[in-house]
Amino acid sequence: MQILGEGKNIDWPRVHAMLCENARTAPGREILESLTPSAQRSVVEEMLEKTAQAESLLYNRGDNPVQPFEDVRGVVARARAGGVLSMKELLDVAQMLRCRGHKLYFYSRCDKEHRENHMEVDFLIAEGKKIAPIEVKSGNYRSHASLDKFRAKFSSKIGESYIIYTKDVMRSDNILHLPIYMAMFL
């Protein structure tokens, strides 16, 4: 299909194939594959504005700000059905955080004599001069005891606290709960 406009021809199938070939993620590729050209002026103007914004971002940053990461949609579906995250799936979340440029740390304390002092926090990232603890939960989790203990112990050094899980965005107990796929925005 040749798209005509202002004396220029665009070979849509060729351009479309090139876009799809350069997608960095499976979800991105699916979005690109579903693209169709439009002859509606308002739609074209809106798409051109979005393209200009993306081009400006790439020009100013020098590289694609979203690096490739694993597709977590299957993980989310299984966890919503009550499944537990595997080590690989936890590492996929870690990969999303690393793609955003975070150095990842974790916290673990084992106290055999005083079990109530035992705690593990999946990830720690820096947010300015504060520490942001991140717990990854699956299925229908009921508590976040380790995160609560960590926040109490290091309260003066804690910034935002996060739980990455399989449900919708919410704030509860001063903890921001985010769906797994939103980990890439931290």
N, C-alpha and C positions, 0 to 999 in steps of 0.2 A: 504494500500500500504506500503510495506516495502522498505525502501531506504537503499541500501547497499553501503558500502564504507570502505576501510581499516579495514575490519574485524568487523565493527560495524553495527548494525541494528537500524534504527530509525523508530518508529511507528508514521508515519506522521499524521494520523488522530487524534491520541491521543495528540500529541504535538500541533497540530493546534487548537484543541478544547481548550486546556489549555491556549494558547495564547489569543484566542478570549474571553475566560471567564474572563481574567484579564485586558482587555482593560478598560481604564479609561474614554474614551469619545466615543460617537457614531461615529464620523468620524474615530477615531483610530480603532474601531471595524470593520468598513467597510473595511479599508485598510488591516487589519489582515485577514478578511474573504476572501479577494481576493488573498491572498498569495498562490503561488504554488511552489513546490520544483523544482529544476533545476538540470540537469545532466551536464550542460555546465560548464566546469572548471572555466572560466573567471567570469561567473555570480556568482558562488559559492564563489570564492575568494573575489569578491566585497562585497557580502552579509556578509561574515565572517568579513571583515574589518569594515563594518558598525556596526556589532554586537559588535566587540571588542571596538569600540569607545563609543557605548552606555553603555556597561558594565563598562568602565573606568569612564564615567560620573556618573553613578549610584554609583559606589564605592567611588568616590571622594566626591560626594554631600551627600551620605548617604540616599537619598530618591529620588523618581521620581520628577524631576524638573518641570514637567507639571502636575499640579493637575487637577482633573476633572472640567469641565466647560460646560455650556450649548452649544448645537449645534446651531450656529447662521446662518446657510445657508438659512433657510426659511425666517428669518428676512431680510437678504441681498436681497433675491429675491423680497420680497414684497416692500422693501424700494426702490429698483431700479425701480419698477413699479409705484413709486410715493406715496407710503404709508408713514405713519408717525410712528415713533417708539413709542411703548407703554411704560409705566413706567416699566413693567417687563423686556422688552427688554433693556432698559437703565440699569436696574439692572444687566442684564446678562453681559453687557460690564463691569460694576463695578466688577462683580465676576471674570472676566478674569484678571482685574488689581490686585485684591486682591490675586488671585492665584499666581501672580508673586511676592507677598510680599509687595506690596505698601500699605501704609496707605492712605486712600482716604479722601480728603477734598473737599469742594466746596466754591464758592464765590458768594454772592448775595448782591446787594446794590439797595435799592429802594428809589428814590428821587421823591416824588410826585410833588414838586414845580419845579424841573428841570428834566424833563423826559429824557433829553439827558445824564444825569448822571446814569440812571438806567442800571444795568448790572447783568448778571448771567453767571457763568462759571460752567459747569457740574462737572468737576473733577479737582483737583489740586494734583499733586504728587511731591515728592522731587526727584531731580536729582543732587546728590552731595549737594552743598550749594545753589542751585538754585531751583526755583519753575517752574514746567512744567504744564501749563494750558492745559486742554483737553476739547474740545467741541465735542459732538456727534451730527451728523446731519443725516437726512434721506432724501430720495427722491432727488429732484432737488433743493437743498438749493441754495440761491442766495447770502447771505451775512453772515458775522460772526461779527456783530457790537459789541456784548458784549466782544468777545475775543479781538478785536482790542482796545477797551477802556481799558480793563484789562492790555493788553501789554503796552499801553501808560502810564498808571498810575503807573505801577510797573516795568518799563523797566529795572532798575538796578538789580532787583531780579529775572528776568525771564531767564530761560534756553531755551530749545527747546519748541516750541508751537506745539500742535497737533490738527488736526481735524480727528475724526474717522467718516467715512462715507461709502457710498456704491459703490464707484468707485475705480479706480486704484490708485496706489501710485503716488504721485506727490508732488513737492515743489512749493508753490506759496506764494508770499508776506512774505517770510521767515517763512512759516508755513508748517510743514510736514503733508500731508494728507495721511491717511492710511485706507485701507478697514477695515470694522468691524472685520473680522476674524483675523486681525493682531494686535489687541489690546493686545493679550496675549504676544506679544513680547516687549512691552514697559517696 
